Amino acid sequence: MTTRSLPELPVSAVLPTLSQALGAGNSAVLVAPPGAGKTTLVPLALLDAPWLGSGKILLLEPRRLAARAAARRMAQLLDEEPGATVGYAMRMESRTSVRTRILVVTEGVLARMILDDPELPGVAAVIFDEFHERSLDGDFGLALALDVQGALRPDLRLLVMSATLDGARVAKLLSGAPVIESEGRAFPVDIGYDERPAGVPIEDAMAKAIRAALAEESGSVLAFLPGQREIERTAERLAGKVGADTDIVPLYGMLDGKAQDAAIKPAPPGRRKVVLATSIAETSITIDGVRVVIDSGLSRLPRYEPASGLTRLETVRVSKASADQRAGRAGRTQPGAAIRLWRAEQTAALPAFTPPEILEADLSGLLLDCAAFGVADPTGLAFLDPPPAPALNEARVLLGALHAIDESGRLTEAGASMRKLALPVRLAHMVAEAAKNGHAGEAAMLAVLLTERGLGGDGADLERRLMRFRGERSPRATAARQLAQRLAGQVGGTKNSQAAHPGSLLINAWPDRVAKARGERGRFVLANGSGAMVDAADPLAGESFLVVADLQGKAQNARIAAAAAISEDDIRATLADRIETRRRTSFDRERRAVRVRETVRLGAITLAERMLPAPSGADADRAIIDALREHGLSLLGWSKEAETLRHRLSWLHRGLGAPWPDMSDDALIERLDDWLLPFLPGVASLAAIDPGVVSAAMASLVPHELQRKVDALAPTHFDAPSGSRVPIRYDGEWPVLAIRVQELFGLDRHPSIANGTVPLTLELLSPAHRPIQTTRDLPGFWRGSWADVRADMRGRYPKHVWPENPLVAAATARAKPRGT
């Protein structure tokens, strides 16, 4: 076949230039808008290239739907069926033969081919179609292909094709490859806006817009919705409310191939169709007859959270590039109309492009494949956007925990077995572990069920879904079971006659997502600390433990989309090396006692707990010290004697400094081991510790040579002329003596301490112990203020003796003179 026999499409004009570029060099970039014909015409045109020889052309497509459609369209142009000159191969479907020269594959297939044989024998060219979608598989496949081209196959041609892409940036990655641009062929599209009111569900707004479009416009309608649930709800709202000549058909990734193919076929003569699609219909395919596009402006993308280890689907605003791609679907074959369910001015606020998947994906599979390729650090490969370090670190931790890589990042024997299974790493580990116990077949069925959405229904209970899946007779279900058999055969092992419960298999894939029921029915806490919930009416809601395989929504309140029940015995048996038994000593402030609790935990989950006897001896003493450090010295039973001693020593430290000890809380807590620990009696209750222990312990802080000076420098009491022993307070800046004034009659010197160097602050009291005056000069008080005080006291307390000259009066501790 020659290029002259190909249909004339916009890309035809640049085919000679492209052929010349790939003849002169080994790489090129083709930028061509949707509808230019690049997907089907470029591979066919390259069949005539002299450099191709007997080699094959690999055409990579981001989705199975696009791969099948591209292969069928190219085969049709050759007047053949797929499997002859043009074939396709994907996970559960393949049409190839020895005659196949153009092989259309999904992007993940290339990486596996290179890892199996880096020289890519028999392959002359690799074409990356729709590269602007920037899938993880596409980016990784290109990085591997560039490595192969640079080290082993300089003759390998690489062509990157895209509709909306910075061609210069890709060209730089391809060592300055030429950039060839093609004009598109797009019919005019009239873009209108119909804002969805706040609070109105997207399916209600979409159904209303579709009914209006069917009434006002001709042709079929393509409506973009974020996911399957919204598609199903929109279909329900349209049922019986559209014309009898209109078919409502869904289009999303979980549909089997036949249903997807039926959605993109043109409507039969005399009929219209409404295709309710996810972003799967944005690129690569043309749905004949569509001239109206209605765009919800929403898309559902996977978002990986390294902190929780979870990948969740998040509904987000589409990018401007995606919105333009969607609108362009209306003008592929004729003039059309696009209706956007938002305000026109909001378009400017949309992000320019959808972020590359490599920046937000779980990278454990990529890291495992790199290890198999002999690359411990993926950042050494030529990525358009290098993988983020946090996600790579999380991937290393996971693969290390699964024993798939060693400490140096090299592939282990277990990792090699996992990689052969062509499954996500967690599921590959599950199947490999199950094979050791003869349950490889059951594990493989479960793995396929989880990776091929929609099999067995969409309920959360995986056990029920497995039962339905085993009985399904659709071509897709049959192909999925055959795939499971092939996967099980790859790990071998004998079959166990006893069936394995899904939960006991899943735990080897998600040990961090073992979940325990908590509080309200249907609410669970996961071993990784996240919260999750399932509808209270779901049978899983009543289980004590689950293993969660799929979560949707926010990490702390995610919805359980797929899980299986598991027993605590299975958890303990399988994850014995992850289960920790801890004894936690705590202090009960109300009881002023140490308590010991033993907990058995799997991550954030408590499997069991019990109270243990209180410690004694050295353990009890250490627990008391720890409690004081945590809660403060107020826990101690401070006797009046102990408080007084602390104040006295504190005053000495403030006045004289070291070596008198610092008695502040911080200082005492810091030195608990020095002063209090040696005096503790080995009991776990503060109430059982004699109050005198604290005084004796504090006194030990005073150096031995100073201990006899404490009473001399800071006496506890003052011996009053009345014969009373009156306590001295040391809790202020200066020592204070609060004393009734009568007890000082006859004293002509001011009371002092510290060998007479520090005057006491006198709080002179009335007979009723009410303050009269404060002084630090008693003789001055007698000579000065006493006259006024005496007059006042005589009026208030007439039965007491109030001498004019207190220096010649006898001191008394009695409230009244004898005989009165």
WOCOR-V311520 format. One record per residue. N is the residue number from 1. SS is DSSP state (H for helix, E for strand, C for the rest). OMEGA is omega as a letter, one per 40 degrees, with the letter a starting at -180 (none if undefined). D_LAST is the distance of its C-alpha to the last C-alpha in Angstrom with 1 decimal. Layout:
N;SS;OMEGA;D_LAST + N;SS;OMEGA;D_LAST
This chain:
1;C;i;139.2 + 2;C;a;139.1 + 3;H;a;136.7 + 4;H;a;139.5 + 5;H;i;139.2 + 6;C;i;135.5 + 7;C;i;134.4 + 8;C;i;133.6 + 9;C;a;129.9 + 10;H;a;128.0 + 11;H;a;127.3 + 12;H;a;131.1 + 13;H;a;131.4 + 14;H;a;129.4 + 15;H;i;130.7 + 16;H;i;133.4 + 17;H;i;130.8 + 18;H;i;128.5 + 19;H;i;131.3 + 20;H;a;132.2 + 21;H;a;128.6 + 22;H;i;128.4 + 23;H;a;131.8 + 24;H;a;130.9 + 25;C;a;127.4 + 26;C;a;125.2 + 27;E;i;122.5 + 28;E;i;122.2 + 29;E;i;119.7 + 30;E;i;121.0 + 31;E;a;118.9 + 32;E;a;120.3 + 33;C;i;118.6 + 34;C;i;118.5 + 35;C;a;122.0 + 36;C;i;123.9 + 37;C;a;125.2 + 38;H;a;123.9 + 39;H;a;122.8 + 40;H;a;126.3 + 41;H;a;128.8 + 42;H;i;127.5 + 43;H;a;127.8 + 44;H;i;131.2 + 45;H;a;132.4 + 46;H;i;131.4 + 47;C;a;133.6 + 48;C;a;136.5 + 49;C;i;134.8 + 50;H;a;136.8 + 51;H;a;133.8 + 52;H;a;132.8 + 53;C;i;135.6 + 54;C;a;135.0 + 55;C;i;131.2 + 56;E;i;128.9 + 57;E;i;126.6 + 58;E;i;123.1 + 59;E;a;121.5 + 60;E;i;117.8 + 61;E;a;116.1 + 62;C;a;112.4 + 63;C;i;112.8 + 64;H;a;115.0 + 65;H;a;116.0 + 66;H;a;117.3 + 67;H;i;119.0 + 68;H;a;121.0 + 69;H;a;121.8 + 70;H;a;123.1 + 71;H;a;125.2 + 72;H;i;126.7 + 73;H;i;127.5 + 74;H;i;129.2 + 75;H;i;131.1 + 76;H;i;132.2 + 77;H;i;133.5 + 78;C;a;135.6 + 79;C;i;136.7 + 80;C;i;135.1 + 81;C;i;132.4 + 82;C;a;129.2 + 83;C;i;129.8 + 84;C;i;133.1 + 85;C;i;133.0 + 86;E;i;129.5 + 87;E;i;127.0 + 88;E;a;123.2 + 89;E;i;120.7 + 90;E;a;117.1 + 91;C;a;114.7 + 92;C;a;116.1 + 93;E;a;119.4 + 94;E;i;122.4 + 95;E;a;125.9 + 96;C;i;127.8 + 97;C;i;131.1 + 98;C;a;133.2 + 99;C;a;134.6 + 100;C;i;131.2 + 101;C;i;131.1 + 102;E;a;128.1 + 103;E;i;125.0 + 104;E;a;122.2 + 105;E;i;118.9 + 106;E;a;115.2 + 107;H;a;113.3 + 108;H;a;111.7 + 109;H;a;115.1 + 110;H;a;116.0 + 111;H;a;113.1 + 112;H;i;114.0 + 113;H;a;117.6 + 114;H;a;116.7 + 115;H;i;114.3 + 116;H;i;117.0 + 117;C;a;119.7 + 118;C;a;118.7 + 119;C;a;122.3 + 120;C;a;122.7 + 121;C;i;126.3 + 122;C;i;128.5 + 123;E;a;126.3 + 124;E;a;127.7 + 125;E;i;125.2 + 126;E;i;121.7 + 127;E;i;120.9 + 128;E;a;117.3 + 129;C;i;117.4 + 130;C;a;114.7 + 131;H;a;112.7 + 132;H;i;110.5 + 133;H;i;108.6 + 134;C;i;107.2 + 135;C;i;106.6 + 136;H;i;105.2 + 137;H;i;108.4 + 138;H;i;110.5 + 139;H;a;108.6 + 140;H;i;108.6 + 141;H;i;112.3 + 142;H;i;113.2 + 143;H;i;111.2 + 144;H;a;113.0 + 145;H;i;116.4 + 146;H;i;115.9 + 147;H;i;115.1 + 148;H;a;118.2 + 149;H;a;120.3 + 150;H;a;119.1 + 151;H;a;119.4 + 152;C;a;122.0 + 153;C;i;123.9 + 154;C;i;124.7 + 155;C;a;127.3 + 156;C;i;124.8 + 157;E;i;124.7 + 158;E;i;121.3 + 159;E;i;121.2 + 160;E;a;117.9 + 161;E;a;118.4 + 162;E;i;115.9 + 163;C;a;115.6 + 164;C;a;112.5 + 165;C;i;111.7 + 166;C;a;111.4 + 167;H;a;114.8 + 168;H;a;114.4 + 169;H;i;111.3 + 170;H;i;113.1 + 171;H;i;116.1 + 172;H;i;114.1 + 173;H;a;112.8 + 174;C;i;116.5 + 175;C;i;117.4 + 176;C;i;118.6 + 177;C;i;120.6 + 178;E;i;122.5 + 179;E;a;120.9 + 180;E;a;123.3 + 181;E;a;122.4 + 182;E;i;124.0 + 183;C;i;124.0 + 184;C;i;122.9 + 185;C;a;124.4 + 186;C;i;121.9 + 187;C;a;122.7 + 188;C;i;120.6 + 189;E;i;117.3 + 190;E;a;115.6 + 191;E;i;111.8 + 192;E;a;109.5 + 193;E;i;105.8 + 194;C;a;104.1 + 195;C;i;100.3 + 196;C;a;98.5 + 197;C;i;95.6 + 198;C;i;92.1 + 199;C;i;91.2 + 200;C;i;94.8 + 201;C;a;95.8 + 202;H;a;98.6 + 203;H;i;100.9 + 204;H;i;100.6 + 205;H;a;101.4 + 206;H;i;104.2 + 207;H;i;105.8 + 208;H;a;105.7 + 209;H;i;107.4 + 210;H;i;110.0 + 211;H;i;111.0 + 212;H;a;111.3 + 213;H;i;113.4 + 214;H;a;115.7 + 215;H;a;116.3 + 216;H;a;116.8 + 217;C;i;118.5 + 218;C;i;121.4 + 219;C;a;121.5 + 220;E;a;119.0 + 221;E;i;115.3 + 222;E;a;113.3 + 223;E;a;109.5 + 224;E;i;107.1 + 225;C;a;103.9 + 226;C;a;101.3 + 227;C;a;101.8 + 228;H;a;103.2 + 229;H;i;100.5 + 230;H;i;101.0 + 231;H;a;104.8 + 232;H;a;104.5 + 233;H;i;102.2 + 234;H;i;104.5 + 235;H;i;107.5 + 236;H;a;105.7 + 237;H;i;105.1 + 238;H;a;108.8 + 239;C;i;110.2 + 240;C;a;112.4 + 241;C;i;111.7 + 242;C;a;114.5 + 243;C;i;118.2 + 244;C;a;120.3 + 245;C;a;122.1 + 246;E;i;119.0 + 247;E;i;117.8 + 248;E;a;114.1 + 249;E;i;114.1 + 250;E;i;111.2 + 251;E;i;111.5 + 252;C;a;108.8 + 253;C;a;108.8 + 254;C;i;108.0 + 255;C;i;111.2 + 256;C;a;114.1 + 257;H;a;117.1 + 258;H;i;119.3 + 259;H;i;116.6 + 260;H;a;116.0 + 261;H;i;119.7 + 262;H;a;120.1 + 263;H;a;117.5 + 264;H;i;119.4 + 265;C;i;122.8 + 266;C;i;124.1 + 267;C;i;123.8 + 268;C;i;127.0 + 269;C;i;129.4 + 270;C;a;128.1 + 271;C;i;124.5 + 272;E;i;121.3 + 273;E;i;118.4 + 274;E;i;114.7 + 275;E;i;113.6 + 276;E;a;109.8 + 277;E;i;109.2 + 278;C;i;106.6 + 279;H;i;107.1 + 280;H;a;109.9 + 281;H;a;112.3 + 282;C;a;111.4 + 283;C;i;114.1 + 284;C;a;117.2 + 285;C;i;118.5 + 286;C;i;120.2 + 287;C;a;119.9 + 288;C;i;123.2 + 289;C;a;123.0 + 290;E;i;119.4 + 291;E;i;119.2 + 292;E;i;115.7 + 293;E;i;112.6 + 294;E;a;109.1 + 295;E;i;106.3 + 296;C;a;102.7 + 297;C;a;101.7 + 298;E;i;99.9 + 299;E;i;100.6 + 300;E;a;99.0 + 301;E;i;98.7 + 302;E;i;97.3 + 303;E;a;94.2 + 304;E;i;93.2 + 305;E;a;89.5 + 306;C;a;89.3 + 307;C;a;85.5 + 308;C;a;86.0 + 309;C;a;89.6 + 310;E;i;90.6 + 311;E;a;93.5 + 312;E;i;92.9 + 313;E;a;95.2 + 314;E;i;93.8 + 315;E;a;95.2 + 316;E;i;95.7 + 317;E;i;97.6 + 318;C;i;101.1 + 319;C;i;102.3 + 320;H;i;104.5 + 321;H;i;107.3 + 322;H;i;106.9 + 323;H;i;106.8 + 324;H;i;110.1 + 325;H;a;111.6 + 326;H;a;110.8 + 327;H;a;112.1 + 328;H;i;115.3 + 329;H;a;116.0 + 330;H;a;117.1 + 331;H;a;119.8 + 332;C;a;121.4 + 333;C;a;124.6 + 334;C;i;124.5 + 335;C;a;122.5 + 336;E;a;119.1 + 337;E;i;115.7 + 338;E;a;112.2 + 339;E;a;109.1 + 340;E;a;105.7 + 341;C;i;102.6 + 342;C;i;100.5 + 343;C;a;100.4 + 344;H;a;103.1 + 345;H;i;100.5 + 346;H;a;98.8 + 347;H;a;101.9 + 348;H;a;101.1 + 349;H;a;97.7 + 350;C;i;99.3 + 351;C;a;99.4 + 352;C;a;102.8 + 353;C;i;103.5 + 354;C;a;102.1 + 355;C;i;100.3 + 356;C;a;102.4 + 357;H;a;101.5 + 358;H;a;101.1 + 359;H;a;98.0 + 360;C;a;96.2 + 361;C;i;97.7 + 362;C;a;96.9 + 363;C;a;98.9 + 364;H;i;98.9 + 365;H;i;102.5 + 366;H;a;103.7 + 367;H;i;102.0 + 368;H;i;103.6 + 369;H;i;107.0 + 370;H;i;106.5 + 371;H;i;105.8 + 372;H;i;108.9 + 373;C;a;110.8 + 374;C;a;109.4 + 375;C;a;107.0 + 376;C;a;103.5 + 377;C;a;102.2 + 378;H;a;103.6 + 379;H;i;102.8 + 380;H;i;105.8 + 381;C;a;108.1 + 382;C;i;109.3 + 383;C;i;107.1 + 384;C;i;107.2 + 385;C;a;103.4 + 386;C;i;101.9 + 387;C;a;99.7 + 388;C;a;95.9 + 389;H;a;94.1 + 390;H;i;91.2 + 391;H;i;93.6 + 392;H;i;95.7 + 393;H;i;92.6 + 394;H;i;91.7 + 395;H;i;95.3 + 396;H;i;95.2 + 397;H;a;92.1 + 398;H;a;93.6 + 399;H;i;97.0 + 400;H;i;95.3 + 401;H;i;93.2 + 402;C;i;96.5 + 403;C;a;98.1 + 404;C;i;100.8 + 405;E;i;100.5 + 406;C;a;99.4 + 407;C;i;97.0 + 408;C;a;99.7 + 409;C;a;100.6 + 410;C;a;103.8 + 411;E;i;105.1 + 412;C;i;104.5 + 413;H;i;106.7 + 414;H;i;104.3 + 415;H;i;104.4 + 416;H;i;108.2 + 417;H;i;108.3 + 418;H;a;105.9 + 419;H;i;107.9 + 420;C;a;111.1 + 421;C;i;109.6 + 422;C;i;109.6 + 423;C;i;106.2 + 424;C;a;102.8 + 425;H;a;101.2 + 426;H;a;98.6 + 427;H;i;101.3 + 428;H;i;103.7 + 429;H;i;101.1 + 430;H;a;100.6 + 431;H;a;104.3 + 432;H;i;104.7 + 433;H;a;101.8 + 434;H;a;103.1 + 435;H;a;106.5 + 436;H;a;105.0 + 437;C;i;104.2 + 438;C;a;107.4 + 439;C;a;105.9 + 440;H;a;107.5 + 441;H;i;109.4 + 442;H;i;106.3 + 443;H;i;104.4 + 444;H;i;107.3 + 445;H;i;107.4 + 446;H;i;103.7 + 447;H;i;104.2 + 448;H;i;107.1 + 449;H;a;105.2 + 450;H;a;102.4 + 451;H;i;104.6 + 452;C;a;107.0 + 453;C;i;104.8 + 454;C;i;105.7 + 455;C;i;107.2 + 456;C;a;105.9 + 457;C;a;104.2 + 458;C;i;101.0 + 459;C;a;98.3 + 460;C;a;95.4 + 461;E;a;96.1 + 462;H;i;98.6 + 463;H;i;99.5 + 464;H;i;100.8 + 465;H;i;102.5 + 466;H;i;104.3 + 467;H;i;105.6 + 468;H;a;107.0 + 469;H;a;108.4 + 470;H;a;110.3 + 471;H;a;112.0 + 472;C;a;112.8 + 473;C;i;116.5 + 474;C;i;116.5 + 475;H;a;118.5 + 476;H;i;115.2 + 477;H;i;113.5 + 478;H;i;116.6 + 479;H;a;116.7 + 480;H;i;113.0 + 481;H;i;113.5 + 482;H;i;116.5 + 483;H;i;114.3 + 484;H;i;111.7 + 485;H;i;114.4 + 486;H;i;115.6 + 487;H;i;112.1 + 488;H;i;111.6 + 489;H;a;114.9 + 490;H;i;113.9 + 491;H;i;111.1 + 492;C;a;113.1 + 493;C;i;111.6 + 494;C;a;112.3 + 495;C;i;111.0 + 496;C;a;108.2 + 497;C;i;109.0 + 498;C;a;105.4 + 499;C;i;104.3 + 500;C;i;101.4 + 501;C;a;98.7 + 502;H;a;98.6 + 503;H;a;94.9 + 504;H;i;95.7 + 505;H;a;98.3 + 506;H;a;96.4 + 507;C;i;93.5 + 508;C;i;95.8 + 509;C;a;96.2 + 510;C;i;92.7 + 511;H;i;90.2 + 512;H;i;87.7 + 513;H;i;88.2 + 514;E;a;87.2 + 515;E;i;84.9 + 516;E;i;82.2 + 517;E;i;81.1 + 518;C;i;77.6 + 519;C;a;75.7 + 520;C;a;77.9 + 521;C;i;81.4 + 522;C;i;84.0 + 523;E;a;81.6 + 524;E;i;81.9 + 525;E;a;80.6 + 526;E;i;83.3 + 527;C;i;83.0 + 528;C;i;83.4 + 529;C;a;80.2 + 530;C;i;82.0 + 531;E;a;81.4 + 532;E;a;84.3 + 533;E;i;85.0 + 534;C;a;87.8 + 535;C;a;88.2 + 536;C;i;86.2 + 537;C;a;89.5 + 538;C;i;91.3 + 539;H;i;91.7 + 540;H;a;90.3 + 541;H;a;86.9 + 542;H;a;86.1 + 543;C;i;86.8 + 544;C;a;84.1 + 545;E;i;85.9 + 546;E;i;88.7 + 547;E;a;90.8 + 548;E;a;91.2 + 549;E;a;94.5 + 550;E;i;94.3 + 551;E;i;91.5 + 552;E;a;91.7 + 553;C;a;89.1 + 554;C;a;86.0 + 555;H;a;84.9 + 556;H;i;81.5 + 557;H;a;82.7 + 558;E;i;86.4 + 559;E;i;88.6 + 560;E;a;90.3 + 561;E;i;94.0 + 562;E;a;95.3 + 563;E;i;93.6 + 564;E;i;94.0 + 565;E;i;91.7 + 566;C;i;91.0 + 567;C;i;89.1 + 568;H;i;86.2 + 569;H;i;88.3 + 570;H;i;91.0 + 571;H;a;88.5 + 572;H;a;87.1 + 573;H;a;90.6 + 574;H;a;92.1 + 575;C;a;89.2 + 576;H;a;87.7 + 577;H;i;87.9 + 578;H;a;85.9 + 579;C;a;83.1 + 580;E;i;80.0 + 581;E;a;77.3 + 582;E;i;74.0 + 583;E;a;70.7 + 584;E;i;67.8 + 585;E;a;64.4 + 586;E;a;61.6 + 587;E;i;57.9 + 588;E;a;56.2 + 589;C;a;53.1 + 590;C;a;51.7 + 591;C;a;52.1 + 592;C;a;51.6 + 593;E;i;54.7 + 594;E;i;58.2 + 595;E;a;61.0 + 596;E;i;64.8 + 597;E;i;67.4 + 598;E;i;71.1 + 599;E;i;73.5 + 600;E;a;77.2 + 601;E;i;78.5 + 602;E;a;81.7 + 603;C;a;80.9 + 604;C;a;78.5 + 605;E;i;79.0 + 606;E;i;76.8 + 607;E;a;79.0 + 608;E;i;76.3 + 609;E;i;72.7 + 610;E;i;70.4 + 611;E;i;67.0 + 612;E;i;67.1 + 613;C;i;64.6 + 614;C;i;61.9 + 615;C;i;62.7 + 616;C;i;61.3 + 617;H;a;61.3 + 618;H;i;62.5 + 619;H;i;63.5 + 620;H;i;60.0 + 621;H;a;58.5 + 622;H;i;61.0 + 623;H;i;60.3 + 624;H;i;56.6 + 625;H;i;57.4 + 626;H;i;59.8 + 627;H;i;57.3 + 628;H;i;54.7 + 629;H;a;57.4 + 630;H;a;58.3 + 631;H;i;54.9 + 632;C;a;52.6 + 633;H;a;49.7 + 634;H;i;47.3 + 635;H;a;49.0 + 636;C;i;47.3 + 637;C;a;44.1 + 638;C;i;41.9 + 639;C;i;38.9 + 640;H;i;35.8 + 641;H;a;37.0 + 642;H;i;40.5 + 643;H;i;39.4 + 644;H;i;37.3 + 645;H;i;40.2 + 646;H;a;42.6 + 647;H;i;40.5 + 648;H;a;40.2 + 649;H;i;43.9 + 650;H;i;44.8 + 651;H;i;42.9 + 652;H;i;44.7 + 653;H;a;48.0 + 654;H;a;47.3 + 655;H;a;46.4 + 656;H;i;48.7 + 657;C;i;51.4 + 658;C;e;53.7 + 659;C;i;53.6 + 660;C;a;50.1 + 661;C;i;50.9 + 662;C;a;50.9 + 663;C;i;48.4 + 664;C;i;49.5 + 665;H;a;50.7 + 666;H;a;54.4 + 667;H;a;54.3 + 668;H;i;52.6 + 669;H;i;55.0 + 670;H;a;57.9 + 671;C;a;57.0 + 672;H;a;55.9 + 673;H;a;58.7 + 674;H;a;57.4 + 675;H;a;53.7 + 676;C;a;53.1 + 677;H;a;56.4 + 678;H;a;56.4 + 679;H;a;53.0 + 680;C;a;53.8 + 681;C;i;54.3 + 682;C;i;57.4 + 683;C;a;55.9 + 684;C;a;56.7 + 685;E;i;53.2 + 686;H;i;50.4 + 687;H;a;48.0 + 688;H;a;49.4 + 689;C;a;48.7 + 690;C;a;45.5 + 691;C;i;43.2 + 692;H;i;43.1 + 693;H;a;46.8 + 694;H;i;46.1 + 695;H;a;43.8 + 696;H;a;46.3 + 697;H;i;49.2 + 698;H;i;47.6 + 699;H;a;46.8 + 700;C;i;50.5 + 701;C;a;51.4 + 702;C;i;49.9 + 703;C;a;52.7 + 704;H;a;52.3 + 705;H;a;52.0 + 706;H;a;49.1 + 707;H;a;47.0 + 708;H;a;45.1 + 709;H;a;44.3 + 710;H;a;42.5 + 711;H;a;39.1 + 712;H;a;39.6 + 713;H;a;40.6 + 714;C;a;38.5 + 715;C;a;35.5 + 716;C;a;33.6 + 717;E;i;30.1 + 718;E;i;28.5 + 719;E;a;26.5 + 720;C;i;23.5 + 721;C;i;22.1 + 722;C;a;18.8 + 723;C;i;21.0 + 724;C;i;21.4 + 725;E;a;24.9 + 726;E;a;25.3 + 727;E;i;28.6 + 728;E;i;31.1 + 729;E;i;33.1 + 730;C;a;36.9 + 731;C;i;38.1 + 732;C;a;38.6 + 733;C;i;40.8 + 734;C;i;38.2 + 735;C;a;35.5 + 736;E;i;32.2 + 737;E;i;28.7 + 738;E;a;26.0 + 739;E;i;22.6 + 740;E;a;19.2 + 741;H;a;19.5 + 742;H;a;16.4 + 743;H;a;18.3 + 744;H;i;21.2 + 745;C;i;19.6 + 746;C;a;22.1 + 747;C;a;25.0 + 748;C;i;28.0 + 749;C;i;30.5 + 750;C;i;30.9 + 751;C;a;30.6 + 752;E;i;34.1 + 753;E;i;36.3 + 754;C;i;40.0 + 755;C;i;40.0 + 756;C;a;38.1 + 757;C;a;40.7 + 758;E;i;38.9 + 759;E;i;35.6 + 760;C;i;33.2 + 761;E;a;32.5 + 762;E;i;28.7 + 763;E;a;27.1 + 764;E;a;23.8 + 765;E;i;21.3 + 766;C;i;18.3 + 767;C;i;15.0 + 768;C;i;17.1 + 769;C;i;20.0 + 770;C;a;22.0 + 771;E;i;24.5 + 772;E;a;23.8 + 773;E;i;26.8 + 774;E;a;29.5 + 775;E;i;30.8 + 776;C;i;33.1 + 777;C;a;32.3 + 778;H;i;28.7 + 779;H;i;29.5 + 780;H;i;31.2 + 781;H;a;28.2 + 782;H;a;26.0 + 783;H;a;28.7 + 784;C;a;29.6 + 785;C;a;27.7 + 786;H;a;24.2 + 787;H;i;24.1 + 788;H;i;24.9 + 789;H;a;22.5 + 790;H;a;19.6 + 791;H;a;20.5 + 792;H;a;20.6 + 793;H;i;17.3 + 794;H;i;15.5 + 795;H;a;17.2 + 796;H;a;16.4 + 797;C;a;12.9 + 798;C;a;11.5 + 799;C;i;7.7 + 800;C;i;9.2 + 801;C;a;10.9 + 802;C;a;14.6 + 803;C;i;16.7 + 804;C;a;20.2 + 805;C;a;21.8 + 806;H;a;20.4 + 807;H;a;23.2 + 808;H;a;21.6 + 809;C;i;18.0 + 810;C;i;16.9 + 811;C;i;17.1 + 812;C;i;14.4 + 813;C;a;14.8 + 814;C;i;11.2 + 815;C;a;10.3 + 816;C;i;6.7 + 817;C;i;6.0 + 818;C;i;5.6 + 819;C;i;3.8 + 820;C;none;0.0
